[in-house]
């Protein structure tokens, strides 16, 4: 894994149940602000068991094509989800 991938994985593994962050927040916390799309690519292609459901877009939107599973996992952790978006 590259240093970037290692940093992103460390941030993702530090997320706790019910904690929701954006792709951009993960990138910034990993030390690579502006790399939100690369975070998404890691989540989409990783074979690791990463908590992908705790990451949403900047607008709170769930992963397109996986909204049902995404919402199910978030709700199981106490997160409010309505119409494919995380609610404050």
N, CA, C and O atoms as a GROMACS GRO file, in nm:
protein
  352
    1UNK      N    1   0.083  -0.118   0.000
    1UNK     CA    2   0.000   0.000   0.000
    1UNK      C    3   0.088   0.126   0.000
    1UNK      O    4   0.195   0.129   0.061
    2UNK      N    5   0.041   0.226  -0.069
    2UNK     CA    6   0.112   0.353  -0.073
    2UNK      C    7   0.094   0.426   0.061
    2UNK      O    8   0.004   0.391   0.138
    3UNK      N    9   0.177   0.525   0.089
    3UNK     CA   10   0.158   0.604   0.212
    3UNK      C   11   0.018   0.668   0.218
    3UNK      O   12  -0.042   0.674   0.325
    4UNK      N   13  -0.031   0.714   0.104
    4UNK     CA   14  -0.165   0.771   0.099
    4UNK      C   15  -0.269   0.666   0.139
    4UNK      O   16  -0.355   0.693   0.223
    5UNK      N   17  -0.262   0.549   0.080
    5UNK     CA   18  -0.358   0.443   0.112
    5UNK      C   19  -0.350   0.404   0.259
    5UNK      O   20  -0.452   0.382   0.324
    6UNK      N   21  -0.230   0.394   0.311
    6UNK     CA   22  -0.212   0.360   0.452
    6UNK      C   23  -0.276   0.465   0.543
    6UNK      O   24  -0.342   0.431   0.642
    7UNK      N   25  -0.257   0.591   0.509
    7UNK     CA   26  -0.314   0.699   0.590
    7UNK      C   27  -0.466   0.697   0.585
    7UNK      O   28  -0.532   0.716   0.688
    8UNK      N   29  -0.522   0.674   0.468
    8UNK     CA   30  -0.668   0.669   0.452
    8UNK      C   31  -0.724   0.551   0.530
    8UNK      O   32  -0.824   0.565   0.601
    9UNK      N   33  -0.663   0.436   0.518
    9UNK     CA   34  -0.710   0.317   0.589
    9UNK      C   35  -0.705   0.341   0.740
    9UNK      O   36  -0.796   0.300   0.811
   10UNK      N   37  -0.600   0.406   0.789
   10UNK     CA   38  -0.591   0.436   0.932
   10UNK      C   39  -0.706   0.525   0.978
   10UNK      O   40  -0.764   0.502   1.084
   11UNK      N   41  -0.739   0.626   0.898
   11UNK     CA   42  -0.852   0.715   0.933
   11UNK      C   43  -0.982   0.635   0.933
   11UNK      O   44  -1.061   0.646   1.027
   12UNK      N   45  -1.003   0.555   0.831
   12UNK     CA   46  -1.127   0.477   0.821
   12UNK      C   47  -1.142   0.381   0.938
   12UNK      O   48  -1.251   0.365   0.992
   13UNK      N   49  -1.033   0.316   0.976
   13UNK     CA   50  -1.038   0.220   1.086
   13UNK      C   51  -1.060   0.290   1.221
   13UNK      O   52  -1.102   0.225   1.318
   14UNK      N   53  -1.032   0.419   1.229
   14UNK     CA   54  -1.052   0.492   1.354
   14UNK      C   55  -1.197   0.536   1.374
   14UNK      O   56  -1.233   0.578   1.484
   15UNK      N   57  -1.279   0.526   1.271
   15UNK     CA   58  -1.419   0.568   1.281
   15UNK      C   59  -1.496   0.473   1.372
   15UNK      O   60  -1.479   0.352   1.366
   16UNK      N   61  -1.579   0.530   1.456
   16UNK     CA   62  -1.658   0.454   1.552
   16UNK      C   63  -1.802   0.439   1.503
   16UNK      O   64  -1.848   0.518   1.421
   17UNK      N   65  -1.873   0.339   1.553
   17UNK     CA   66  -2.014   0.323   1.516
   17UNK      C   67  -2.093   0.452   1.537
   17UNK      O   68  -2.081   0.517   1.640
   18UNK      N   69  -2.172   0.487   1.437
   18UNK     CA   70  -2.253   0.608   1.441
   18UNK      C   71  -2.182   0.732   1.395
   18UNK      O   72  -2.245   0.837   1.378
   19UNK      N   73  -2.051   0.724   1.374
   19UNK     CA   74  -1.974   0.838   1.327
   19UNK      C   75  -1.980   0.840   1.174
   19UNK      O   76  -1.951   0.740   1.109
   20UNK      N   77  -2.017   0.954   1.118
   20UNK     CA   78  -2.028   0.968   0.973
   20UNK      C   79  -1.940   1.084   0.930
   20UNK      O   80  -1.946   1.192   0.988
   21UNK      N   81  -1.859   1.062   0.828
   21UNK     CA   82  -1.770   1.164   0.774
   21UNK      C   83  -1.784   1.168   0.623
   21UNK      O   84  -1.841   1.078   0.562
   22UNK      N   85  -1.732   1.275   0.564
   22UNK     CA   86  -1.734   1.285   0.418
   22UNK      C   87  -1.602   1.233   0.362
   22UNK      O   88  -1.504   1.218   0.433
   23UNK      N   89  -1.603   1.206   0.232
   23UNK     CA   90  -1.481   1.164   0.165
   23UNK      C   91  -1.372   1.270   0.182
   23UNK      O   92  -1.256   1.237   0.204
   24UNK      N   93  -1.411   1.396   0.173
   24UNK     CA   94  -1.316   1.506   0.190
   24UNK      C   95  -1.258   1.513   0.330
   24UNK      O   96  -1.140   1.543   0.347
   25UNK      N   97  -1.341   1.486   0.430
   25UNK     CA   98  -1.292   1.486   0.567
   25UNK      C   99  -1.191   1.373   0.589
   25UNK      O  100  -1.091   1.392   0.659
   26UNK      N  101  -1.217   1.257   0.530
   26UNK     CA  102  -1.122   1.146   0.541
   26UNK      C  103  -0.989   1.186   0.477
   26UNK      O  104  -0.883   1.164   0.535
   27UNK      N  105  -0.996   1.244   0.358
   27UNK     CA  106  -0.874   1.285   0.287
   27UNK      C  107  -0.796   1.387   0.370
   27UNK      O  108  -0.674   1.375   0.384
   28UNK      N  109  -0.864   1.486   0.423
   28UNK     CA  110  -0.797   1.590   0.502
   28UNK      C  111  -0.735   1.531   0.629
   28UNK      O  112  -0.621   1.562   0.663
   29UNK      N  113  -0.810   1.447   0.698
   29UNK     CA  114  -0.760   1.385   0.821
   29UNK      C  115  -0.638   1.296   0.792
   29UNK      O  116  -0.549   1.283   0.876
   30UNK      N  117  -0.635   1.236   0.674
   30UNK     CA  118  -0.522   1.151   0.635
   30UNK      C  119  -0.401   1.234   0.593
   30UNK      O  120  -0.292   1.180   0.572
   31UNK      N  121  -0.421   1.366   0.580
   31UNK     CA  122  -0.309   1.453   0.542
   31UNK      C  123  -0.303   1.484   0.394
   31UNK      O  124  -0.202   1.532   0.344
   32UNK      N  125  -0.414   1.456   0.324
   32UNK     CA  126  -0.419   1.479   0.179
   32UNK      C  127  -0.546   1.555   0.142
   32UNK      O  128  -0.633   1.502   0.073
   33UNK      N  129  -0.558   1.680   0.188
   33UNK     CA  130  -0.678   1.758   0.154
   33UNK      C  131  -0.694   1.768   0.003
   33UNK      O  132  -0.596   1.782  -0.071
   34UNK      N  133  -0.817   1.759  -0.041
   34UNK     CA  134  -0.844   1.767  -0.184
   34UNK      C  135  -0.844   1.632  -0.254
   34UNK      O  136  -0.865   1.626  -0.375
   35UNK      N  137  -0.820   1.524  -0.180
   35UNK     CA  138  -0.812   1.392  -0.242
   35UNK      C  139  -0.938   1.308  -0.214
   35UNK      O  140  -0.929   1.186  -0.200
   36UNK      N  141  -1.053   1.373  -0.208
   36UNK     CA  142  -1.177   1.303  -0.176
   36UNK      C  143  -1.208   1.191  -0.276
   36UNK      O  144  -1.248   1.082  -0.237
   37UNK      N  145  -1.188   1.218  -0.404
   37UNK     CA  146  -1.218   1.115  -0.506
   37UNK      C  147  -1.127   0.994  -0.490
   37UNK      O  148  -1.170   0.881  -0.513
   38UNK      N  149  -1.005   1.018  -0.452
   38UNK     CA  150  -0.911   0.907  -0.431
   38UNK      C  151  -0.954   0.822  -0.311
   38UNK      O  152  -0.934   0.700  -0.311
   39UNK      N  153  -1.012   0.885  -0.210
   39UNK     CA  154  -1.066   0.811  -0.096
   39UNK      C  155  -1.179   0.720  -0.145
   39UNK      O  156  -1.186   0.604  -0.107
   40UNK      N  157  -1.266   0.775  -0.227
   40UNK     CA  158  -1.374   0.694  -0.284
   40UNK      C  159  -1.323   0.576  -0.364
   40UNK      O  160  -1.379   0.467  -0.357
   41UNK      N  161  -1.218   0.598  -0.438
   41UNK     CA  162  -1.158   0.491  -0.518
   41UNK      C  163  -1.103   0.380  -0.428
   41UNK      O  164  -1.119   0.262  -0.457
   42UNK      N  165  -1.039   0.420  -0.318
   42UNK     CA  166  -0.989   0.320  -0.224
   42UNK      C  167  -1.104   0.237  -0.167
   42UNK      O  168  -1.095   0.115  -0.160
   43UNK      N  169  -1.210   0.304  -0.126
   43UNK     CA  170  -1.324   0.232  -0.071
   43UNK      C  171  -1.390   0.140  -0.174
   43UNK      O  172  -1.435   0.030  -0.141
   44UNK      N  173  -1.396   0.185  -0.298
   44UNK     CA  174  -1.461   0.107  -0.403
   44UNK      C  175  -1.380  -0.015  -0.444
   44UNK      O  176  -1.436  -0.114  -0.492
   45UNK      N  177  -1.249  -0.009  -0.428
   45UNK     CA  178  -1.164  -0.117  -0.479
   45UNK      C  179  -1.095  -0.199  -0.370
   45UNK      O  180  -1.029  -0.299  -0.402
   46UNK      N  181  -1.108  -0.160  -0.246
   46UNK     CA  182  -1.038  -0.229  -0.138
   46UNK      C  183  -1.095  -0.368  -0.112
   46UNK      O  184  -1.216  -0.390  -0.119
   47UNK      N  185  -1.006  -0.458  -0.082
   47UNK     CA  186  -1.048  -0.592  -0.041
   47UNK      C  187  -1.050  -0.603   0.111
   47UNK      O  188  -1.092  -0.704   0.166
   48UNK      N  189  -1.003  -0.496   0.179
   48UNK     CA  190  -1.007  -0.493   0.326
   48UNK      C  191  -1.150  -0.472   0.373
   48UNK      O  192  -1.235  -0.424   0.298
   49UNK      N  193  -1.175  -0.508   0.495
   49UNK     CA  194  -1.306  -0.489   0.555
   49UNK      C  195  -1.312  -0.350   0.617
   49UNK      O  196  -1.305  -0.336   0.739
   50UNK      N  197  -1.325  -0.249   0.533
   50UNK     CA  198  -1.328  -0.110   0.579
   50UNK      C  199  -1.472  -0.064   0.601
   50UNK      O  200  -1.561  -0.109   0.530
   51UNK      N  201  -1.496   0.024   0.698
   51UNK     CA  202  -1.632   0.071   0.727
   51UNK      C  203  -1.679   0.176   0.625
   51UNK      O  204  -1.698   0.292   0.660
   52UNK      N  205  -1.698   0.133   0.502
   52UNK     CA  206  -1.735   0.222   0.392
   52UNK      C  207  -1.866   0.295   0.417
   52UNK      O  208  -1.886   0.406   0.368
   53UNK      N  209  -1.957   0.233   0.493
   53UNK     CA  210  -2.089   0.291   0.516
   53UNK      C  211  -2.084   0.415   0.605
   53UNK      O  212  -2.184   0.487   0.614
   54UNK      N  213  -1.973   0.441   0.669
   54UNK     CA  214  -1.961   0.560   0.754
   54UNK      C  215  -1.911   0.682   0.676
   54UNK      O  216  -1.884   0.787   0.735
   55UNK      N  217  -1.899   0.667   0.544
   55UNK     CA  218  -1.849   0.775   0.460
   55UNK      C  219  -1.958   0.814   0.359
   55UNK      O  220  -2.016   0.728   0.293
   56UNK      N  221  -1.984   0.944   0.349
   56UNK     CA  222  -2.085   0.996   0.258
   56UNK      C  223  -2.027   1.113   0.178
   56UNK      O  224  -1.915   1.157   0.205
   57UNK      N  225  -2.101   1.161   0.081
   57UNK     CA  226  -2.057   1.277   0.004
   57UNK      C  227  -2.068   1.404   0.089
   57UNK      O  228  -2.122   1.401   0.199
   58UNK      N  229  -2.017   1.512   0.037
   58UNK     CA  230  -2.020   1.640   0.108
   58UNK      C  231  -2.164   1.685   0.137
   58UNK      O  232  -2.187   1.760   0.232
   59UNK      N  233  -2.259   1.639   0.056
   59UNK     CA  234  -2.400   1.676   0.078
   59UNK      C  235  -2.473   1.574   0.164
   59UNK      O  236  -2.593   1.588   0.187
   60UNK      N  237  -2.403   1.471   0.212
   60UNK     CA  238  -2.464   1.369   0.295
   60UNK      C  239  -2.528   1.256   0.218
   60UNK      O  240  -2.596   1.171   0.275
   61UNK      N  241  -2.507   1.256   0.086
   61UNK     CA  242  -2.567   1.152   0.001
   61UNK      C  243  -2.498   1.018   0.022
   61UNK      O  244  -2.377   1.011   0.042
   62UNK      N  245  -2.578   0.913   0.016
   62UNK     CA  246  -2.527   0.778   0.028
   62UNK      C  247  -2.466   0.732  -0.105
   62UNK      O  248  -2.484   0.798  -0.207
   63UNK      N  249  -2.395   0.620  -0.102
   63UNK     CA  250  -2.328   0.569  -0.222
   63UNK      C  251  -2.432   0.528  -0.327
   63UNK      O  252  -2.514   0.441  -0.300
   64UNK      N  253  -2.429   0.590  -0.445
   64UNK     CA  254  -2.524   0.556  -0.551
   64UNK      C  255  -2.514   0.407  -0.587
   64UNK      O  256  -2.405   0.353  -0.605
   65UNK      N  257  -2.630   0.345  -0.597
   65UNK     CA  258  -2.635   0.203  -0.630
   65UNK      C  259  -2.628   0.112  -0.508
   65UNK      O  260  -2.654  -0.008  -0.518
   66UNK      N  261  -2.594   0.170  -0.394
   66UNK     CA  262  -2.582   0.091  -0.270
   66UNK      C  263  -2.660   0.158  -0.156
   66UNK      O  264  -2.636   0.132  -0.039
   67UNK      N  265  -2.755   0.243  -0.194
   67UNK     CA  266  -2.828   0.321  -0.094
   67UNK      C  267  -2.899   0.234   0.011
   67UNK      O  268  -2.897   0.267   0.130
   68UNK      N  269  -2.960   0.126  -0.032
   68UNK     CA  270  -3.036   0.043   0.062
   68UNK      C  271  -2.945  -0.016   0.168
   68UNK      O  272  -2.974  -0.007   0.287
   69UNK      N  273  -2.834  -0.077   0.126
   69UNK     CA  274  -2.740  -0.136   0.221
   69UNK      C  275  -2.672  -0.029   0.305
   69UNK      O  276  -2.650  -0.047   0.424
   70UNK      N  277  -2.638   0.082   0.241
   70UNK     CA  278  -2.573   0.192   0.312
   70UNK      C  279  -2.664   0.243   0.423
   70UNK      O  280  -2.621   0.257   0.538
   71UNK      N  281  -2.790   0.269   0.388
   71UNK     CA  282  -2.887   0.319   0.487
   71UNK      C  283  -2.910   0.216   0.598
   71UNK      O  284  -2.920   0.253   0.715
   72UNK      N  285  -2.918   0.088   0.563
   72UNK     CA  286  -2.940  -0.016   0.662
   72UNK      C  287  -2.828  -0.018   0.766
   72UNK      O  288  -2.854  -0.025   0.887
   73UNK      N  289  -2.704  -0.012   0.718
   73UNK     CA  290  -2.590  -0.016   0.809
   73UNK      C  291  -2.583   0.108   0.898
   73UNK      O  292  -2.554   0.099   1.017
   74UNK      N  293  -2.610   0.225   0.839
   74UNK     CA  294  -2.607   0.349   0.918
   74UNK      C  295  -2.719   0.349   1.022
   74UNK      O  296  -2.696   0.386   1.138
   75UNK      N  297  -2.838   0.309   0.982
   75UNK     CA  298  -2.950   0.306   1.077
   75UNK      C  299  -2.922   0.210   1.192
   75UNK      O  300  -2.960   0.236   1.306
   76UNK      N  301  -2.856   0.099   1.163
   76UNK     CA  302  -2.821   0.002   1.267
   76UNK      C  303  -2.727   0.064   1.371
   76UNK      O  304  -2.718   0.015   1.484
   77UNK      N  305  -2.658   0.172   1.332
   77UNK     CA  306  -2.566   0.241   1.423
   77UNK      C  307  -2.630   0.368   1.482
   77UNK      O  308  -2.563   0.447   1.548
   78UNK      N  309  -2.760   0.386   1.456
   78UNK     CA  310  -2.832   0.499   1.514
   78UNK      C  311  -2.830   0.627   1.433
   78UNK      O  312  -2.869   0.732   1.484
   79UNK      N  313  -2.786   0.620   1.307
   79UNK     CA  314  -2.779   0.738   1.222
   79UNK      C  315  -2.912   0.755   1.148
   79UNK      O  316  -2.968   0.658   1.097
   80UNK      N  317  -2.963   0.877   1.144
   80UNK     CA  318  -3.087   0.906   1.072
   80UNK      C  319  -3.058   0.922   0.924
   80UNK      O  320  -2.969   0.996   0.885
   81UNK      N  321  -3.135   0.850   0.840
   81UNK     CA  322  -3.119   0.856   0.695
   81UNK      C  323  -3.258   0.875   0.635
   81UNK      O  324  -3.352   0.801   0.667
   82UNK      N  325  -3.270   0.975   0.548
   82UNK     CA  326  -3.397   1.002   0.480
   82UNK      C  327  -3.369   1.033   0.334
   82UNK      O  328  -3.282   1.114   0.302
   83UNK      N  329  -3.443   0.968   0.246
   83UNK     CA  330  -3.433   0.994   0.102
   83UNK      C  331  -3.288   0.988   0.051
   83UNK      O  332  -3.246   1.073  -0.028
   84UNK      N  333  -3.214   0.888   0.097
   84UNK     CA  334  -3.078   0.868   0.047
   84UNK      C  335  -2.974   0.964   0.099
   84UNK      O  336  -2.865   0.975   0.043
   85UNK      N  337  -3.007   1.036   0.208
   85UNK     CA  338  -2.914   1.131   0.269
   85UNK      C  339  -2.910   1.114   0.420
   85UNK      O  340  -3.011   1.083   0.483
   86UNK      N  341  -2.793   1.136   0.477
   86UNK     CA  342  -2.779   1.137   0.622
   86UNK      C  343  -2.841   1.266   0.674
   86UNK      O  344  -2.823   1.373   0.616
   87UNK      N  345  -2.913   1.255   0.785
   87UNK     CA  346  -2.978   1.372   0.844
   87UNK      C  347  -2.901   1.416   0.968
   87UNK      O  348  -2.849   1.333   1.042
   88UNK      N  349  -2.894   1.547   0.989
   88UNK     CA  350  -2.822   1.599   1.108
   88UNK      C  351  -2.893   1.561   1.237
   88UNK      O  352  -2.847   1.596   1.345
   0.00000   0.00000   0.00000
